[in-house]
Amino acid sequence: MSSTELPFVPPANVLPKVGTVRVAEGERLRSVELPGVTLTVRSRPPAREGLPPALYVHGLGGSSQNWSALMALQDGVVDGEALDLPGFGDSPPPDDGDYSVTGHARAVIRYLDACGRGPVHLFGNSLGGAITTRVAAVRPDLVRTLTLVSPALPEIRVQRAAVPTGLLAVPGVALLFTRLTREWTAEQRVRGVMALCYGDPGRVTPEGFRNAVQEMERRLRLPYFWDAMARSARGIVNAYTLGGQQGLWRQAERVLAPTLLVYGGRDQLVGFRMAQKAARAFRDSRLVTLPDAGHVAMMEYPETVALAFRELLEDAGELGAQRARRAGRADAGGDAVDEEGTDESMGG
């Protein structure tokens, strides 16, 4: 094998089982088979019937677990599901090996078309932000609102700390990195990731750190882990170079859905300076800046992000519509008083 080749990845149907994925209290996992891809979906039973659907899409190296804290806070607002993108979390690699932004967006669209839950409130972080921007641009019928946390949209001056991630896209670098870091423990790797992604890694609880280490140990045993990382990083770099109608900034301009933008002042991967450009690009946007947050504000400050999303729904008339529907059911003999109390207790 030459130094520019990635390791052989066996077909999904012969991949070894390396351990169970953590499921938080109140969550459940299921596997969904679609043409060319199998996706693991994390969900929480909705607090009541009739809540609008939401879908959460994680970033590079992440998984559906990245959304657990925010999903729990939004139980009474949306009926939430979070995907493990192909090759990440508990989802096996895609059959065609396509880890481009378009390939990931195609997987999201296939899922939404197959499950019939659209239009959804769509959330994306980092790479997931680029993916969901593309989904919202090409399939506006599937998206009610769009919430982007530190979206990976093209930058002329890339953050210095993001350079190593971009280098993963270079053929041979992923293999070299695995050799150079063979002796690193899962704990060392997690500390490095948290130092890169959090504005203040000290906000991570001891339990949260232990869970992250266990997940890292599980992922490192997956034979396709570095392949998925490298090819997805290459997909981001390639997406940055596209022009015309396929350019991500051009597609941002085409998004019709009301859009919430969340940027962290201590983000080392997506430039804080891009917040204003994004606010101008998305035609119906609201910008929330969190000076102390890093790259994963929905994990660091889930309460703040949840409140900002509720305000987006208020502005879009979504919460008023929910209350009107509940009032109508109450007139027919429902228990809208208790439901309304539950809704308001979510904050805001």
C-alpha positions in Angstrom: 0.0 0.0 0.0 1.4 3.4 -1.0 1.7 6.2 1.5 -1.1 8.1 -0.3 -3.7 5.4 0.1 -6.2 5.1 2.9 -6.6 1.7 4.6 -9.0 -0.8 3.1 -12.5 -0.5 4.6 -14.6 -3.7 4.5 -18.2 -3.6 3.3 -20.7 -2.5 5.9 -22.3 -5.9 6.1 -19.0 -7.5 7.3 -17.9 -4.8 9.7 -17.1 -6.0 13.2 -19.3 -4.9 16.2 -17.0 -3.0 18.5 -19.3 -2.0 21.3 -22.5 -0.3 22.2 -23.2 3.4 21.7 -24.2 5.4 24.8 -27.9 6.2 25.0 -28.9 8.9 27.5 -31.9 8.5 29.8 -35.1 9.2 27.7 -33.4 8.5 24.4 -33.7 5.6 22.0 -31.7 4.5 18.9 -32.9 2.8 15.8 -31.4 1.9 12.5 -32.9 3.0 9.2 -31.9 1.3 5.9 -32.1 3.6 2.9 -30.8 3.1 -0.7 -27.0 3.1 -0.5 -26.8 4.0 3.2 -27.9 2.9 6.7 -28.4 5.6 9.3 -28.6 5.4 13.1 -31.3 7.8 14.4 -31.4 9.0 18.0 -34.7 10.3 19.3 -36.7 11.2 22.4 -40.4 10.4 22.8 -42.2 13.7 22.3 -43.7 15.3 25.4 -47.1 15.3 23.6 -48.6 14.5 20.3 -48.6 17.1 17.5 -45.3 18.7 18.1 -43.5 19.8 14.9 -40.6 17.6 13.9 -36.9 18.6 14.2 -33.7 17.0 12.8 -30.2 17.5 14.2 -27.0 17.0 12.1 -23.6 16.8 13.8 -20.2 18.0 12.6 -16.9 16.4 11.6 -15.9 13.7 14.1 -19.1 14.1 16.0 -22.2 12.1 16.4 -25.9 12.4 17.3 -24.8 12.4 21.0 -23.6 16.0 20.4 -27.2 17.1 20.4 -28.4 15.2 23.5 -28.4 18.2 25.9 -30.2 20.4 23.5 -32.7 17.7 22.5 -33.6 17.2 26.2 -34.3 20.9 26.7 -36.6 21.0 23.7 -38.8 18.0 24.5 -41.9 20.2 24.9 -41.2 22.3 21.8 -40.3 19.9 19.0 -40.4 16.2 18.3 -36.6 15.8 17.9 -34.4 13.3 16.1 -30.6 13.3 15.5 -28.7 11.5 12.8 -25.4 9.7 12.9 -24.0 10.7 9.5 -22.7 7.8 7.3 -19.4 6.6 8.8 -19.9 8.4 12.1 -21.5 7.5 15.4 -23.1 4.1 15.0 -23.8 4.5 11.2 -21.7 2.4 8.9 -20.0 3.9 5.9 -22.0 4.7 2.8 -22.0 2.1 0.1 -20.5 4.4 -2.5 -17.8 5.9 -0.1 -19.1 9.4 -0.9 -18.3 11.6 2.1 -18.7 14.9 0.3 -20.9 17.6 1.6 -23.3 16.8 -1.3 -23.1 13.1 -0.4 -24.0 13.7 3.3 -26.7 16.1 2.2 -28.1 13.4 -0.1 -28.3 11.0 2.9 -30.2 13.6 5.0 -32.6 14.2 2.1 -33.1 10.5 1.6 -34.0 10.1 5.3 -36.4 13.0 5.3 -38.1 11.8 2.2 -38.3 8.2 3.5 -39.6 9.1 7.0 -42.2 11.6 5.7 -41.6 13.9 8.7 -40.8 17.0 6.6 -40.8 19.9 6.7 -38.6 19.9 9.8 -36.9 22.3 12.0 -33.4 21.6 10.8 -30.2 22.0 12.9 -26.6 21.7 11.9 -23.2 22.2 13.6 -19.9 22.8 11.8 -19.8 20.3 8.9 -23.5 19.6 9.7 -24.1 23.4 9.1 -22.7 23.2 5.6 -24.8 20.0 4.9 -28.0 21.5 6.2 -27.4 24.7 4.3 -27.2 22.7 1.1 -30.4 20.7 2.1 -32.3 23.9 2.8 -31.2 25.5 -0.5 -32.0 22.5 -2.8 -35.1 21.2 -0.9 -36.9 24.1 0.7 -40.0 21.9 1.0 -38.2 19.9 3.7 -37.3 22.7 6.0 -39.4 24.9 8.3 -36.6 26.7 10.0 -32.8 26.4 9.9 -30.5 26.7 13.0 -26.8 26.7 12.3 -24.2 26.5 15.1 -20.7 27.5 13.9 -21.5 26.4 10.3 -18.5 25.4 8.2 -19.0 27.9 5.4 -16.0 29.0 3.2 -13.5 31.4 4.7 -10.7 33.1 2.9 -8.6 33.3 6.0 -9.0 30.0 7.7 -8.5 29.8 11.5 -5.0 28.7 12.3 -6.3 25.9 14.7 -8.4 24.5 11.8 -5.4 23.9 9.6 -4.7 20.4 11.0 -8.2 19.3 10.2 -7.9 20.6 6.7 -4.6 18.7 6.3 -6.5 15.4 6.9 -7.9 16.0 3.4 -4.4 15.6 1.9 -3.9 12.0 0.7 -1.6 10.1 3.1 -1.9 12.5 6.0 -4.6 10.5 7.9 -2.5 7.3 7.6 0.6 9.2 8.8 -1.3 10.7 11.7 -2.5 7.3 12.9 1.1 6.1 12.9 2.4 9.1 14.7 -0.3 9.0 17.4 -0.5 5.3 17.8 0.6 5.5 21.4 -1.9 8.3 22.3 -4.5 7.2 24.8 -8.2 7.9 24.2 -8.1 10.2 27.2 -5.3 12.3 25.6 -7.2 12.5 22.3 -10.4 13.6 24.1 -8.6 16.3 26.0 -7.2 17.6 22.7 -10.6 17.6 21.0 -12.2 19.4 23.9 -9.4 22.0 24.1 -10.0 22.7 20.3 -13.8 22.7 20.4 -14.8 24.2 23.7 -14.5 27.8 24.7 -13.9 26.5 28.3 -13.2 22.8 28.5 -13.7 23.1 32.3 -17.4 23.2 31.6 -17.4 19.5 30.8 -18.5 17.5 33.8 -16.5 14.5 35.0 -19.3 12.2 33.8 -19.3 13.9 30.4 -15.6 13.5 30.1 -15.7 9.8 31.0 -18.5 9.2 28.4 -16.4 11.0 25.8 -13.4 8.8 26.5 -15.5 5.6 26.2 -16.9 6.8 22.9 -13.4 7.6 21.6 -12.2 4.2 22.6 -15.1 2.6 20.7 -14.5 4.7 17.6 -10.8 4.0 17.5 -11.7 0.3 17.1 -13.7 1.0 14.0 -11.8 0.1 10.9 -13.2 3.0 8.9 -12.8 5.7 11.5 -9.9 7.6 9.9 -11.2 6.9 6.4 -14.5 8.7 7.3 -12.7 11.5 8.9 -10.2 12.1 6.1 -12.8 11.8 3.3 -15.2 14.1 5.1 -12.5 16.7 5.7 -11.7 16.4 2.0 -15.4 17.0 1.3 -15.3 20.2 3.2 -12.2 21.5 1.4 -13.7 20.6 -1.9 -17.0 22.3 -1.1 -15.0 25.5 -0.2 -13.6 25.6 -3.7 -16.9 25.2 -5.6 -18.2 28.3 -7.3 -21.4 29.2 -9.1 -24.7 27.8 -7.9 -23.0 25.0 -6.1 -21.0 27.4 -3.9 -22.1 27.3 -0.2 -22.4 31.0 0.1 -24.5 31.2 -3.0 -26.7 28.4 -1.6 -27.0 30.3 1.7 -28.5 33.1 -0.3 -31.1 30.7 -1.7 -32.3 29.5 1.7 -35.9 30.6 2.2 -36.5 29.3 5.8 -36.1 31.6 8.8 -32.5 31.0 9.9 -30.9 31.2 13.4 -27.1 31.7 13.4 -25.1 30.9 16.5 -21.4 31.8 16.7 -18.9 31.5 19.5 -16.4 34.2 20.3 -13.8 31.6 21.3 -14.4 29.3 18.3 -11.0 28.0 17.1 -12.4 26.3 14.0 -14.9 28.8 12.5 -14.0 32.4 12.5 -16.1 34.6 14.7 -15.7 37.3 12.1 -17.8 35.2 9.7 -21.0 35.8 11.8 -21.8 39.1 10.1 -21.2 37.7 6.7 -23.5 34.8 7.4 -26.2 37.2 8.8 -26.1 39.1 5.5 -26.1 36.0 3.3 -29.1 34.3 4.8 -32.1 36.4 3.7 -34.2 35.8 6.8 -31.7 35.5 9.6 -31.3 36.1 13.3 -27.8 36.2 14.8 -26.8 35.1 18.3 -23.2 35.6 19.4 -21.9 33.9 22.5 -18.5 35.5 23.5 -17.4 32.7 25.8 -18.5 29.8 23.6 -16.3 27.7 21.3 -17.3 25.6 18.3 -20.1 23.6 20.0 -22.3 26.1 21.6 -25.2 23.6 21.8 -23.1 21.5 24.1 -21.6 24.3 26.1 -24.6 26.5 26.4 -27.6 24.4 25.5 -30.1 26.5 27.5 -29.1 29.7 25.6 -29.4 28.0 22.3 -32.7 26.5 23.2 -34.0 29.9 24.3 -32.8 31.5 21.0 -34.6 28.7 19.1 -37.8 29.4 20.9 -37.5 33.1 20.0 -37.0 32.1 16.4 -40.2 30.1 16.6 -42.0 33.0 18.2 -40.8 35.4 15.4 -41.9 32.8 12.8 -45.3 32.4 14.3 -44.7 28.7 15.1 -45.3 28.8 18.9 -48.5 30.8 18.4 -49.7 28.2 16.0 -48.9 25.4 18.4 -50.8 27.2 21.2 -53.8 27.7 18.9 -53.9 24.0 18.0 -53.8 23.0 21.7 -56.5 25.5 22.5 -58.7 24.0 19.8 -58.2 20.5 21.3 -59.0 21.9 24.7 -62.3 23.3 23.4 -62.9 19.7 22.3 -62.3 18.4 25.8 -58.5 18.3 26.0 -56.2 19.3 28.9 -54.6 22.3 27.4 -54.1 24.0 30.7 -51.5 21.4 31.8 -49.9 21.3 28.4 -49.5 25.1 28.3 -47.9 25.0 31.7 -45.5 22.3 30.5 -44.6 24.4 27.4 -43.9 27.6 29.4 -41.8 25.8 31.9 -39.2 25.2 29.2 -37.9 28.7 29.7 -38.5 32.0 28.1 
